[in-house]
Amino acid sequence: MDAVNPIDVRIIVEGASDVEKVSRAMQNIALGAEYHITISAIIPTTNPEIAKKAVRGADILLIATDVDAPGRELADKFQKCLKKEVGHIERMKLPFGHDVEYMDPVIIRHEIKNAIIRAGLISIANIQKYTEIEEKLWESKDKLKALKEERKALTAENQELISKNNEIAESKEKFREKLKISEDEFKNVKQRYADTKNKYQILRNKDLFEVFPLDELWKEAFDEELIDEEQIYFISNEFKPEKIIVGQGYIVAPSKEDAAGWLKIIRTVLIFYDSKIDDLKEEFDDEKFSPNLLKQ
């Protein structure tokens, strides 16, 4: 017991006069011999910031304020703001204030002892809870260790899968190259969309039509970048202009003038609808718009 530091108890009172009264009551009390406890400070303050500095590191803090409403309010404030600064907080139930000067010091000593004993009993009651928490902590550490091992194994497996995936990707790229060679040999351009059969037939007749990159022609015609090709595709599919095909980043037309003319019509439609393709789609869905309007 002697090798262990004594339990540090500090007492907060409201004023300097209370320090004298509590100190007088503490005379001839052998807390060190009886309980291995030392009362290291009696602190007169009502300021929470001063109290924080004065009580920081104490094992037990006794709050000895008056039992009137201001005293109870001050005690509640201290309990809330000082709970992280000390090991345990206990309230001393003394009639401090105008009554304390008439109180027998023995009563004060008795209440100090009782408050310390209450704090000790609560700490003992919490030992089981602390033990259970510690056991759960060790269980969590074991689970965490197992999860780390599992994660390590999964990481290795993932790396192996990545390597296999890269090999498959390389093989797939080789097959794509062979497929492209086969397509070139048969001179057969396959469209990716099921509804472009007619466009495909026209594209095969290269003597009658010219192909232009869509973004370059748009830049040339309007001196601005093409922001959304999807709008161009949607309007072209809805109105289906004769001898004009738009898709896969290109526009096919009998001439450059025809292609630029169709883009001007599309730009006019977009300006009319404030470049909101969803509004135009709603018009078609509500059947308020006829796809043949531009042809008329």
Helices and strands as residue ranges (DSSP letters): E 7-13, H 16-25, H 31-35, E 37-44, H 48-55, E 60-64, H 69-82, E 88-91, G 100-102, H 105-186, H 197-204, E 210-213, H 214-222, H 229-239, E 245-247, E 250-253, H 256-272, H 277-285
